[in-house]
Structure formats: C-alpha cells, structure tokens
Amino acid sequence: MLQPIRLFLLLVFSAFSVQAEMPNIILMMGDDHGWEETGYNGHPHVKTPVLDEMAATGLRFERFYAAHPSCSPTRASFLTGRHPNRMGTFTPGWSFRPEEITSAHLLSKAGYHCAHLGKWHVGAVKKESPVSPLSMGFHECLSHDNFFEMNPSLSRNGGAPEVFKGESSEILINEAIEVISRAQKAGKPFFQVIWFGSPHEPYSGLPQDLALYDDLPAKYTKIVKLTSNETGGATKRPQGEVLRERYAEITAMDRAIGPLRKHLAQKGLRENTLLFYCGDNGTSPDAALGFPHRGAKATFYEGGTLVPGLIEWPARIANPRSTSVRASTSDLLPTLAAIVGQALPNRPLDGIDLSPVLDDKMSVRPSALHFWEYQAGGKQARGEPYIDPELQKGTTPLVKKMGNKATRDFTNFRHPVVAETDYLGPRSIIEGDDKIVIHDQKNGAARVELFDLKNDPAEKTNLLDQKPELAKRLQAKLRQWQ
C-alpha cells in the first residue's frame, strides 16, 4: 500500500518543483511612449532613472517595434502574436475577436495567475463583453476601456467604474504588488500585463515632476494641437508647456516602476521574474521633436513604430547587454509560449520566438517585419457586426471626449470578399536593414520609398532609383504577406 502513496507524493512534489522553477512574468507598456523619450537613449530632457537602470542591468533592445503605429492594433498584436489585421483590429477603437488566443490563455494553462492592469483598448472591459480581460484569459483585472489620466476611473473585474485618487501609474503598480501577494498565497507563479495610461495626452503632472521641466516653455514656442483637460475638446497650446507636462508624466510612470522592482527584490522574486517594458507606438505628433528618427505616431516611418524595449531577468540574463536584433510586440506570445513550454496556437502567427535573443544566440532576425494600416473606413456598411454592438459599449470615462461622450465604444465587422482595393493603405516591410514604405496617392499611383536603416536610420535618403530590383523584390514580399 505504501508504494502508490510514495508514487503519488513523488508526482506532487515533482509538479511543485517544476512550477516553482517557472519564471514570474510582468509585461509593462507605456501609452504613446516613443523610442527617443528615455534617458538611456540620449533624450536631451526626459528623466527616466528607473528605465535607465533597467537598460544598464538587463537586455536593451535597440530596435524594438510596435506592430502598428497606433494603440489598439499594437495591443492586439501584443496579446496574440498576430498582426492586428488578422483579427479586425484595424485602427484605434476596433476590438479584437472572441476566438483569439491570448498569452493569458496560454499561461493560465501553464498554471499562472494572470492579471491585467490599466489600459485595455481592444474591446469593452465590462463583464458582459466577450473580449474583456476576464473573457480573454485573465483571472482578474483593474482596467479601463481606453486611456486615463490623474484620478482614473477603473473597472475591477468587469464591474462598474470606480474613481481611484492619485497618480495613475502609481495606482497600477500598487495594485500589481497586491496581485503578486495574492498569487503567492495561492502558490502560483504570476503573469501580469500592466498597460499604463501615460504619457498619452491630455497631459497632467505632479508639482515635483513638473518642476524638473520648468525651462521647456521658453525653449519650444510653436503651437501644437491636443486635448484640453478643462473641456475634453480640442485646443492649441505652446509646445513647451505641453512637453513640460508630458515629460512629467513619463517621469512619474518611470518612478512608479521603482517600487515594483524593489518589491520583487525584497521578496526574493527578482532573480526569476521576467520584467519587460515597451511603448505601444511612437511619440505623438504634439510632442515629437523630429529627431533622431523620421515621423511620429500614426506614420510608418521609424518615429511611428520604434519604441523602447527592455527586459530584466537575472536568472537568464545574468550580464547586461544590448541587441540590435529587430523585435516586435508580435513576438511576445511566441516567446512566452517557449519559456513556459506551451504549444503555439494553431493559426497564422506573425511573431517569432525571441528565446535565442535572450540567450545571446541570435544576431539577425530570420524573418521580415511587416506593417500595414488596412483602410477600414466605410467598410462597416458592407458587413454585419462581429460582436453585438451593445456588448461593445464602454463604461469607463476619460477626459477626452469623442462625439461629446466621455466613454468609448468599440466596433468589429465581418468583411466581404476581398477586393483589389483592400490591399491599399500605408504599409511597409523591413528585411534586414532594408525598408520599403508605401503610401497610396489620389491619382491611383503608389509613392514608394526605399531606405537603408543601417546607414540612414533617419530615413532621409530614398534609394528607390538606385536599387530598383531590391525595391521590386521587397514590394512583392510585402504583397504576398498581405
């Protein structure tokens, strides 16, 4: 009789041992935080001491890309490993679809306690929504349908919105620490997706953070467009005032990450916790300074898609280093699946497993990166809603109004048979250091640009006339992928 008991105990302890070795995983993302807006990347003004320390102690991606130059599409790629066009998340405010498989689904199967905190923006967060965090694999959430500011209204586990007083990044990190405690009590490794509301406009800042940038209003005097905190509508202000508030938000977000890192260290969790940070698209136009990259949010130049990318994981990345391998938000799901030993979803994926990069065994990305903004405008009239519109209505208010509403609704439609015009829209491909950018023009022709990113990272020189065969080959590859 003792032998079966011993065997049972052996199996239990073996399972516990394997689970104990599983890394904890925290994936953080800023909202509209471009590559250049960090101290470690040499920004002339922004102070980000915590991110700078992560860059100095972990793995720094020199060329990390958002899968799309705007928020909802990138977030869909972040969760699924797929280009947002595959799930109808064409532009901000378009949801993904209930049949998508997220990293939370995979990690739940691997025994993780999964939590989403902060901005969602790939569907409504209320309980009834079939694409809420709870419906898409997370066990708990404190989330917002869109972005948020100081004193945010957040929905806990799909319930009615509740106002949380204070600086929003600090609120999310305090909640993250509580979630860690709950996971530890349950004896489970934890998986957290923390999507900050900063530094998306409209901007606000704490006095001590604003004071760091008091010199900027005198330096940047041109007038830019953004949202008014007072009316929720459009306004125009001197850029220096805007930058002062925006950079204060970035500094506050950066500071908030500090207590999370400290908590991990104090609880003996830092060694085997994968802590990641990136942005969801490039710097917004109101704040873009025009260097070192061309373009800004919503463009397909480097300034629209290149974002900060950092990983700390001492157990696996013992020595600080940087990598020039081009990586993307679409790579997160395949990489996590490899780390926790889960099979990839049986569907087309656009991301790759970055495990070889973590182990310093990959120097060049083996496949191309593709970018494409599908032209969804007007298509709604031709297709039926993919999700009941009532279930797509948001509940959490924000300052910026749209259609005189302080909440956001979502859309996703079943699309008709593909037509030739459906291949249009801004698009690009990066293979190695070669990049094609295509914009359609009103006369029906396409404006094609070819860049050598190694020698021309600012994309100043169009090499189309000098290398027509290369351009033709890349265009064909991009079209095949489309």
MIMAR-789827 format. One line per field, with one value per residue (C-alpha): residue in one letter; residue number from 1; x, y, z. Coordinates in Angstrom, 1 decimal, padded with zeros to 4 digits. Example, Ala and Ser with C-alpha at 12.3 -4.5 7.8 and 13.67 -1.06 7.14 Angstrom:
2
residu c(A|S)
num c(1|2)
east c(012.3|013.7)
north c(-004.5|-001.1)
up c(007.8|007.1)
This chain:
482
residu c(M|L|Q|P|I|R|L|F|L|L|L|V|F|S|A|F|S|V|Q|A|E|M|P|N|I|I|L|M|M|G|D|D|H|G|W|E|E|T|G|Y|N|G|H|P|H|V|K|T|P|V|L|D|E|M|A|A|T|G|L|R|F|E|R|F|Y|A|A|H|P|S|C|S|P|T|R|A|S|F|L|T|G|R|H|P|N|R|M|G|T|F|T|P|G|W|S|F|R|P|E|E|I|T|S|A|H|L|L|S|K|A|G|Y|H|C|A|H|L|G|K|W|H|V|G|A|V|K|K|E|S|P|V|S|P|L|S|M|G|F|H|E|C|L|S|H|D|N|F|F|E|M|N|P|S|L|S|R|N|G|G|A|P|E|V|F|K|G|E|S|S|E|I|L|I|N|E|A|I|E|V|I|S|R|A|Q|K|A|G|K|P|F|F|Q|V|I|W|F|G|S|P|H|E|P|Y|S|G|L|P|Q|D|L|A|L|Y|D|D|L|P|A|K|Y|T|K|I|V|K|L|T|S|N|E|T|G|G|A|T|K|R|P|Q|G|E|V|L|R|E|R|Y|A|E|I|T|A|M|D|R|A|I|G|P|L|R|K|H|L|A|Q|K|G|L|R|E|N|T|L|L|F|Y|C|G|D|N|G|T|S|P|D|A|A|L|G|F|P|H|R|G|A|K|A|T|F|Y|E|G|G|T|L|V|P|G|L|I|E|W|P|A|R|I|A|N|P|R|S|T|S|V|R|A|S|T|S|D|L|L|P|T|L|A|A|I|V|G|Q|A|L|P|N|R|P|L|D|G|I|D|L|S|P|V|L|D|D|K|M|S|V|R|P|S|A|L|H|F|W|E|Y|Q|A|G|G|K|Q|A|R|G|E|P|Y|I|D|P|E|L|Q|K|G|T|T|P|L|V|K|K|M|G|N|K|A|T|R|D|F|T|N|F|R|H|P|V|V|A|E|T|D|Y|L|G|P|R|S|I|I|E|G|D|D|K|I|V|I|H|D|Q|K|N|G|A|A|R|V|E|L|F|D|L|K|N|D|P|A|E|K|T|N|L|L|D|Q|K|P|E|L|A|K|R|L|Q|A|K|L|R|Q|W|Q)
num c(1|2|3|4|5|6|7|8|9|10|11|12|13|14|15|16|17|18|19|20|21|22|23|24|25|26|27|28|29|30|31|32|33|34|35|36|37|38|39|40|41|42|43|44|45|46|47|48|49|50|51|52|53|54|55|56|57|58|59|60|61|62|63|64|65|66|67|68|69|70|71|72|73|74|75|76|77|78|79|80|81|82|83|84|85|86|87|88|89|90|91|92|93|94|95|96|97|98|99|100|101|102|103|104|105|106|107|108|109|110|111|112|113|114|115|116|117|118|119|120|121|122|123|124|125|126|127|128|129|130|131|132|133|134|135|136|137|138|139|140|141|142|143|144|145|146|147|148|149|150|151|152|153|154|155|156|157|158|159|160|161|162|163|164|165|166|167|168|169|170|171|172|173|174|175|176|177|178|179|180|181|182|183|184|185|186|187|188|189|190|191|192|193|194|195|196|197|198|199|200|201|202|203|204|205|206|207|208|209|210|211|212|213|214|215|216|217|218|219|220|221|222|223|224|225|226|227|228|229|230|231|232|233|234|235|236|237|238|239|240|241|242|243|244|245|246|247|248|249|250|251|252|253|254|255|256|257|258|259|260|261|262|263|264|265|266|267|268|269|270|271|272|273|274|275|276|277|278|279|280|281|282|283|284|285|286|287|288|289|290|291|292|293|294|295|296|297|298|299|300|301|302|303|304|305|306|307|308|309|310|311|312|313|314|315|316|317|318|319|320|321|322|323|324|325|326|327|328|329|330|331|332|333|334|335|336|337|338|339|340|341|342|343|344|345|346|347|348|349|350|351|352|353|354|355|356|357|358|359|360|361|362|363|364|365|366|367|368|369|370|371|372|373|374|375|376|377|378|379|380|381|382|383|384|385|386|387|388|389|390|391|392|393|394|395|396|397|398|399|400|401|402|403|404|405|406|407|408|409|410|411|412|413|414|415|416|417|418|419|420|421|422|423|424|425|426|427|428|429|430|431|432|433|434|435|436|437|438|439|440|441|442|443|444|445|446|447|448|449|450|451|452|453|454|455|456|457|458|459|460|461|462|463|464|465|466|467|468|469|470|471|472|473|474|475|476|477|478|479|480|481|482)
east c(000.0|002.9|004.3|001.3|001.4|005.1|004.5|001.7|003.8|006.7|004.4|003.0|006.5|007.8|004.9|005.5|009.2|008.6|006.0|008.4|011.0|008.6|009.6|007.1|006.3|005.4|004.8|004.6|003.7|003.6|000.9|002.4|005.9|008.4|011.9|013.7|011.9|014.2|017.3|019.3|018.5|020.0|017.0|018.0|015.3|013.4|014.5|013.8|016.3|014.4|014.2|017.8|018.8|016.8|018.7|022.0|021.3|019.2|018.7|018.2|016.6|018.0|015.4|012.1|008.9|005.3|003.4|001.4|001.9|-001.3|-002.6|-005.5|-003.8|-000.5|-002.2|-004.0|-000.6|001.0|-001.7|-001.9|001.3|-000.6|-000.8|-004.0|-005.4|-005.9|-008.5|-010.1|-008.4|-007.6|-007.4|-007.9|-011.4|-011.7|-011.8|-010.3|-012.4|-013.6|-011.9|-008.4|-006.0|-004.0|-000.9|-003.1|-004.9|-001.5|-000.1|-003.4|-002.9|000.6|-000.6|-000.1|-002.3|-003.0|-003.9|-004.5|-004.0|-004.6|-005.5|-007.2|-008.5|-009.1|-012.7|-015.0|-013.8|-017.3|-018.2|-020.7|-018.1|-016.8|-013.5|-013.0|-009.8|-011.7|-013.1|-009.7|-007.8|-007.1|-008.2|-008.6|-008.3|-008.3|-008.8|-010.0|-011.6|-009.2|-006.6|-006.8|-005.2|-004.8|-007.6|-008.6|-011.9|-011.2|-013.3|-012.4|-013.1|-015.6|-017.7|-018.9|-016.2|-014.7|-012.6|-009.1|-007.5|-003.9|-001.3|-002.4|000.9|001.4|-002.1|-001.4|001.9|000.4|-002.3|000.3|002.1|-001.2|-001.8|001.7|000.7|-002.5|-000.7|001.9|-000.7|-002.3|001.1|001.1|003.6|002.2|001.7|000.8|000.1|000.4|-000.6|-000.1|-002.2|000.8|002.1|-001.0|-002.5|-004.2|-001.3|-001.1|001.7|002.6|004.3|007.6|007.7|006.6|009.4|012.0|011.0|010.3|012.8|011.0|008.2|010.8|012.6|009.7|007.2|005.5|001.7|000.5|-002.9|-004.0|-006.9|-007.9|-008.1|-010.7|-013.2|-012.3|-012.2|-009.5|-007.2|-003.9|-001.1|002.7|004.7|007.0|004.1|002.9|006.3|006.7|003.5|004.2|007.7|006.4|004.0|006.9|009.0|006.0|005.5|009.2|009.2|006.2|008.1|010.8|008.7|007.7|011.4|012.1|009.3|010.5|013.9|012.7|010.5|013.3|011.4|013.6|016.0|013.4|011.0|010.9|010.2|009.6|008.8|007.9|005.8|002.7|003.7|005.9|005.7|002.5|002.8|002.2|005.4|007.6|010.8|011.8|014.9|016.6|014.0|011.6|007.9|005.7|002.7|000.4|003.2|005.1|008.5|010.7|009.4|005.9|006.8|010.2|009.7|011.7|012.3|013.8|013.9|015.3|015.5|018.7|018.2|018.5|020.1|022.9|025.0|023.8|023.9|022.1|020.9|020.4|018.0|014.8|011.9|008.2|005.2|004.0|007.0|005.8|003.3|005.6|008.4|006.3|005.0|008.5|009.5|006.6|006.5|003.1|002.3|001.7|-001.9|-002.9|-003.2|-001.0|001.3|003.4|005.8|008.8|010.3|012.9|014.4|017.6|018.0|017.6|020.4|022.6|022.3|020.6|022.2|019.9|016.1|015.4|012.2|010.8|008.7|005.5|003.4|000.0|-002.9|-005.9|-008.4|-011.4|-013.4|-016.8|-016.5|-018.9|-021.8|-020.9|-020.6|-022.5|-021.2|-018.8|-019.9|-023.3|-022.8|-024.4|-021.6|-019.0|-020.2|-017.6|-018.3|-015.1|-015.0|-011.9|-011.2|-011.0|-014.5|-015.5|-018.9|-019.5|-019.1|-016.6|-016.7|-015.6|-017.4|-015.8|-016.5|-015.6|-017.3|-017.5|-015.9|-017.0|-014.9|-011.5|-011.2|-008.1|-008.6|-008.4|-004.7|-004.3|-003.3|000.0|002.3|005.9|008.3|011.7|014.1|017.5|018.4|016.3|012.9|010.2|007.4|004.4|001.7|-001.2|-001.9|-005.1|-004.2|-004.0|-000.3|001.8|004.6|007.4|010.4|013.4|015.7|018.9|018.3|021.8|023.4|020.3|018.3|016.6|015.2|016.4|017.5|015.2|017.2|014.4|016.1|019.5|018.2|015.0|015.4|015.7|012.6|010.7|011.6|010.6|007.3|006.5|007.2|005.0|002.1|002.5|002.2|-000.8)
north c(000.0|002.4|002.2|004.0|006.7|007.3|007.5|010.0|012.2|012.0|013.2|016.0|017.2|017.0|019.1|021.6|021.7|022.4|025.1|026.7|027.0|028.8|032.4|035.1|037.4|041.1|042.9|046.7|049.1|052.9|054.7|056.8|056.4|056.7|055.2|058.5|059.6|057.9|059.0|055.9|056.6|060.1|062.3|065.9|066.5|063.4|061.9|058.2|056.9|053.6|052.7|053.7|051.3|048.5|049.3|049.2|045.9|043.9|043.4|046.5|046.2|048.9|048.2|047.2|047.9|048.3|046.1|049.2|053.0|053.3|051.8|049.3|047.4|047.1|045.9|043.2|042.0|042.2|039.7|037.3|037.3|038.2|041.2|043.2|043.0|039.2|040.0|043.1|045.5|047.9|051.2|052.6|051.7|048.5|045.4|042.1|038.9|036.4|033.4|034.9|033.1|035.4|034.9|034.8|031.8|030.0|031.0|030.0|026.5|026.6|027.3|031.0|033.5|036.1|039.8|042.7|046.2|049.6|050.4|047.6|049.3|046.1|045.9|046.8|045.8|045.2|041.6|041.1|041.8|038.7|040.4|041.8|040.9|038.2|036.7|036.6|034.5|036.8|035.8|039.3|042.9|046.5|048.0|050.9|050.7|053.4|055.7|057.6|060.5|061.5|060.1|057.5|055.7|051.9|048.8|046.0|042.6|044.0|045.8|049.4|052.1|053.4|056.5|055.9|059.0|059.7|059.4|056.6|054.8|054.6|053.3|050.4|049.5|049.4|047.1|044.9|044.4|043.3|040.9|039.4|038.8|037.0|034.8|033.9|032.9|030.7|029.1|030.1|031.9|035.2|036.8|040.5|042.8|046.4|049.0|052.5|055.5|057.7|059.6|059.8|063.3|065.2|065.7|066.5|066.2|066.3|069.6|067.9|066.4|069.5|071.4|069.3|070.7|074.4|075.5|074.0|076.5|079.1|076.7|075.3|078.0|076.6|075.9|072.3|070.6|068.3|067.8|070.3|068.9|071.5|070.9|067.5|069.0|070.1|073.0|074.6|075.4|076.2|073.1|073.9|073.8|070.5|068.9|070.0|068.1|065.2|064.6|065.0|062.0|060.0|060.6|059.7|056.5|055.7|056.4|054.1|051.1|051.5|050.2|047.2|046.3|046.9|044.7|041.9|042.1|042.3|039.2|037.2|037.2|039.4|036.7|034.6|037.3|038.5|042.2|043.8|047.3|048.8|051.5|050.9|053.3|056.2|059.7|061.6|064.5|067.2|066.2|064.8|066.9|065.4|063.5|061.1|059.4|060.5|060.6|060.2|058.2|057.1|057.1|054.1|055.7|054.7|057.5|055.9|052.4|052.3|052.2|051.5|047.7|046.4|043.1|042.3|038.6|037.9|034.2|034.0|037.4|037.5|040.1|043.5|043.9|045.3|043.6|045.0|042.2|043.8|042.6|043.4|043.3|040.4|038.4|038.4|035.5|033.1|033.9|033.4|030.1|028.8|030.0|028.2|025.2|025.7|024.8|027.7|028.4|026.6|029.6|032.0|034.0|037.0|037.0|034.8|033.2|035.6|033.0|032.9|036.6|036.2|033.7|035.8|033.2|035.3|038.3|038.9|038.5|035.5|036.9|040.2|042.6|043.7|046.8|047.7|050.0|048.5|051.1|050.2|053.4|052.8|049.0|048.9|049.5|046.4|043.9|042.8|043.5|040.7|041.3|042.7|046.5|046.6|044.4|046.8|049.8|051.1|052.2|053.9|057.6|059.7|063.4|063.4|063.4|061.8|062.7|064.6|061.3|060.7|056.9|054.8|052.2|049.6|048.1|045.0|043.8|040.8|041.8|041.0|039.1|040.8|043.2|044.6|048.0|046.2|045.8|049.6|051.6|052.8|049.7|048.8|045.9|045.6|042.8|043.0|046.7|047.3|049.0|049.8|052.4|052.7|055.4|055.4|058.6|060.1|059.5|055.8|055.6|054.5|056.5|054.1|054.8|052.5|053.1|051.6|051.7|050.8|053.8|056.0|055.4|058.8|057.7|060.8|059.2|057.4|054.7|053.6|054.9|053.4|049.9|049.3|045.5|045.4|047.6|045.4|042.2|043.7|045.0|041.5|040.0|042.6|041.9|038.2|038.7|040.9)
up c(000.0|000.6|-002.9|-004.6|-001.9|-002.4|-006.2|-005.7|-003.4|-005.8|-008.6|-006.4|-005.4|-008.9|-010.2|-007.4|-008.2|-011.9|-011.1|-008.6|-011.4|-013.7|-014.0|-013.0|-015.9|-015.9|-019.2|-019.0|-021.7|-021.9|-024.0|-026.9|-025.5|-028.4|-028.6|-028.0|-024.9|-022.4|-020.7|-021.8|-025.5|-025.1|-024.9|-024.1|-021.5|-020.3|-017.0|-016.7|-014.0|-013.4|-017.1|-017.4|-014.6|-016.3|-019.5|-017.6|-015.8|-018.3|-022.0|-024.1|-027.5|-029.7|-032.4|-030.8|-032.8|-032.1|-034.6|-035.7|-035.3|-033.2|-030.0|-030.3|-033.2|-031.3|-028.2|-030.2|-031.5|-028.0|-026.7|-029.7|-031.6|-034.7|-036.9|-035.9|-039.4|-038.9|-036.2|-037.5|-035.1|-037.9|-036.0|-032.5|-031.3|-033.2|-030.9|-031.5|-031.7|-029.1|-030.8|-030.5|-028.2|-025.9|-023.9|-020.8|-022.2|-022.6|-019.3|-017.5|-018.9|-017.6|-014.0|-013.8|-012.0|-014.8|-014.2|-016.5|-015.1|-016.8|-020.4|-022.4|-025.6|-027.6|-026.5|-023.6|-020.1|-018.6|-017.6|-020.4|-023.1|-024.9|-025.4|-021.9|-020.0|-018.0|-021.2|-022.8|-020.3|-017.3|-013.8|-012.5|-013.8|-012.9|-016.3|-018.5|-021.9|-023.2|-021.7|-018.4|-016.5|-012.9|-010.6|-013.1|-013.3|-013.5|-013.6|-011.2|-012.7|-015.2|-012.6|-012.5|-012.8|-009.6|-009.2|-007.8|-006.4|-007.2|-009.9|-012.3|-012.8|-009.0|-008.6|-011.1|-009.5|-006.0|-007.4|-009.1|-005.8|-004.2|-007.1|-006.5|-002.9|-003.9|-006.4|-003.8|-001.3|-003.9|-004.6|-008.3|-010.5|-011.7|-015.1|-015.2|-018.2|-016.9|-019.5|-018.2|-019.2|-019.5|-021.4|-023.7|-024.0|-022.4|-020.0|-016.3|-013.8|-010.1|-009.0|-008.2|-011.7|-013.5|-011.7|-013.4|-016.8|-015.9|-018.6|-021.5|-022.2|-023.1|-025.5|-027.6|-028.6|-031.6|-031.3|-031.2|-031.1|-028.3|-025.9|-023.2|-019.6|-018.9|-021.7|-023.1|-026.6|-028.9|-028.1|-029.1|-026.8|-026.9|-027.3|-024.4|-022.0|-023.4|-023.2|-019.6|-018.7|-020.9|-019.6|-016.0|-016.8|-018.2|-015.1|-012.8|-014.7|-014.6|-010.8|-010.2|-011.7|-009.0|-006.1|-008.1|-008.8|-005.1|-004.0|-006.3|-004.8|-001.2|-001.6|-003.3|-006.6|-008.7|-009.8|-011.6|-012.7|-016.4|-016.2|-019.6|-020.8|-024.2|-025.8|-027.9|-030.8|-031.5|-029.9|-030.5|-033.1|-030.5|-028.6|-031.4|-031.8|-035.2|-034.1|-034.2|-036.4|-039.0|-038.4|-035.3|-034.1|-036.9|-039.5|-040.9|-040.6|-037.7|-035.5|-035.7|-034.7|-033.0|-029.2|-026.0|-025.4|-022.1|-020.3|-016.8|-015.9|-013.8|-013.8|-017.6|-018.5|-016.0|-017.7|-019.1|-022.8|-025.8|-029.0|-032.5|-033.5|-034.7|-032.5|-032.2|-029.9|-032.1|-030.8|-027.2|-027.3|-029.2|-026.8|-023.7|-025.1|-025.5|-022.0|-020.2|-022.5|-024.1|-027.7|-030.1|-031.2|-034.4|-036.6|-038.5|-036.3|-037.3|-034.3|-033.6|-030.5|-029.1|-026.7|-028.8|-028.3|-024.5|-024.6|-026.9|-029.7|-032.4|-034.1|-037.0|-037.2|-039.5|-041.0|-042.2|-040.2|-041.9|-041.1|-042.7|-041.9|-043.6|-044.8|-042.8|-043.4|-044.9|-044.7|-041.8|-044.1|-046.1|-043.2|-040.2|-036.7|-035.5|-031.9|-030.7|-030.6|-027.1|-025.8|-027.4|-025.4|-023.0|-019.4|-018.0|-018.6|-019.6|-020.1|-023.9|-025.4|-028.7|-030.2|-026.9|-025.0|-022.2|-022.8|-025.8|-027.8|-030.0|-033.4|-035.4|-038.6|-040.8|-044.0|-047.6|-050.1|-050.5|-053.4|-055.1|-053.3|-049.9|-050.4|-050.1|-047.1|-045.7|-045.4|-045.1|-044.8|-043.0|-044.1|-042.6|-042.8|-045.9|-045.6|-048.0|-047.2|-049.5|-049.5|-051.9|-053.8|-055.0|-058.6|-058.1|-058.1|-055.1|-053.6|-052.8|-050.6|-050.0|-047.1|-045.7|-042.0|-041.1|-042.8|-042.8|-039.6|-040.0|-043.4|-045.2|-048.5|-050.8|-052.7|-055.0|-058.2|-057.1|-056.2|-058.2|-058.2|-054.4|-054.1|-056.5|-054.6|-051.2|-052.7|-053.9|-050.5|-048.8|-051.2|-050.7|-046.9|-047.3)
